[in-house]
């Protein structure tokens, strides 16, 4: 496909594009800053490409509000997208260029629908269409669509361009890891006991269309906020963990396991619930079925009072407080607000993660955090917005939660990093370091823990998110939410597996 248009003269660009089109081919046009091409852009551009035969993308001038990279670099970024046919350098407004090119369709993000749109009058003059859409929410990034199906599942690939953009060396992450040793971390949140039942797939039942398996082996791990605590200790932290459990064998297993991991566990028994337990039935390295044993009602006021008192004592000698919420009742809003108030009074840095994989929740209820790390779905659920682009979702969530740093994790599409600096929001993205995970359980826990600890140790958000991505890549390379260690991360940092973004 032609992606050769890089001229400052709009008339010449229009002539060249028109000359390359067939007699009956239609043109779609999208414009923007494109500081960094993230999955939200890919969804928008993919949608636009499906509306016409030819997709033309205009790159705004360097003088445009919100631009952080030179136009040449932004042109190169968009040129790398295979379904974009032409990339043009805009000298004036997009409306002026549209008037000259007269594309059949102009596409803008859904968030622009209720704003002033100069393009509307322009396309009306020649009978074009203006469409507002942010693209398909579940669209996978181009790298996923084109990757080799036989990727080595143990292969972690560290991107090179991202560290260069932000002025740090990957080897320097080892010094950062050294600063995590001895950090005093408090973790409060929902404990989960994960059971992995490895099965032999027998076949299909003859009585009904059901898969038949035979259990061979069961392995049990501590998950949820307990895994966050264990990961933190694995990176050298002195960890205190505060959680809610039932009066059962699962709770006793969790306490014993966390003690073996070096975590000081403060568990509060609630006789009205079992300890949250999740079973995964797996065969041939694939999960066939998940079964959850849990209750989701909030802890009663007396248990909340006891937890608050215990956390308050710990905050007197604490460097970092992590809220790890799975919305199973451990962190009702009154307790969150009270703990956060006391942490601020003690000048303790706070970060939060609120998972809503199979239930409702709102990550924005954790106000004033240094870091939030929701998935895209969790961010959209918090805002009740499943239409707007990722950039708008990030901006709105930062404002609602009053957070300094927001990392939206995108699973196999990597992560979108956002930070507020001098009142200006800056963003970048990281691809997934391990495109073929064995088990995604624990990826978010390890990412959240490593990124938060790195920020507390004095790194910027760019280094912190890189370390978090590396931790997540190692975590998903094995089955079960086992604690990461500093030695494992150092070994991976020294490995020579690099890739270009």
Secondary structure, 3 states (H helix, E strand, C coil): CCCCCCCCCHHHHHHHHHHHCCCCCCEEEEEECCCCCCHHHHHHHHHHHCCCCEEEEEECCCCCCCCCCCHHHHHHHHHCCCCCCEEEECCCCHHHHHHHHCCCEEEECHHHCCCCCCHHHHHHHHCCEEEECCCCCCCCCHHHHHCCCCCCCCCCCEECHHHHHHCCCHHHHHHHHHHHCCCEEEEEECEEEEEEEEEEEEEECCCCCCEEEEEEEEEEEEEEHHHHHHHHHHCCCEEEEEEEECCCHHHHHHHHHHHHCCCEEEEEECCCCCCCEEEEEEECCEEEEEEEECCCCCCCHHHHHHHHHHHHHHHCCCCEEEEEECCCCCCCHHHHHHHHHHHHHCCCEEEEEECCCCCCCCHHHCCCCCEECCEHHHHHHHHCCCCCCHHHHHHHHHHHHCCCEEEEECHHHCEEEEEEECCEEEEEEECCCCCCCCCCCCHHHHHHHHHHHHHHCCCCHHHHHHHHHHHHHHHCCCCCCCCCCHHHHHHHHHCCCEECC
